[in-house]
Amino acid sequence: MPGSFLAPAVLVIAVIGYYVPLFGLPLLCFLVVDRIVGAARRRHTERAEVAA
């Protein structure tokens, strides 16, 4: 492979490898918040059913 192709390809792969894990952080935060909200709603619904 010529160096004019290999050097930019290595740079692009390095940049992608650096930023791809950062895309997982917002997903992880969303899942944590979703679990908390879901648990709170379940608790609220269970209390409403017991009171009724």
N, C-alpha and C positions, 0 to 999 in steps of 0.2 A: 504494500500500500504506500502511496506517496505521502510524504510528510505534510504536504499542504492539505491533505484530507485528515490525516491521523491526528495532528495537533488540535484542530478545532473540535474533532470528535471527542477526544479525551477531555477537553475543557467542558463541552456540553454535558458529557456523562458525569463529570465531577459536580457540576452545578445541579443537575437533576438529582444526583445522589445526596447532595446536601439539603435540598429543599423538600424532597418527598417525605421524609419523616415529619416535617413541620405540618404537613397537611393532616396528619393523624391527631394532632393536639386539639384542634377544634372539634373533631369527631368525638374524641374522648370526653371533652368538656360537655358536649351535647348529651352524650349518653349518661353521664353522671347527673346532670340537671334533670334529664328525663326520668331517671330512676327516683330521684328525690320527689319530684312533682307527682309521679305515679303513686308513690308510697303515701304521700300526704292526702291525695284524693281517695285512696282506698280507705285510709283511716277515717276520713270525714264521712265516707259512705257507710262504713260499718257502724259508726256512732249514730248516724241518722236512722239506720235500720233497727238498732237496739232501742232507740228512744221511741220509735213508732209502734 
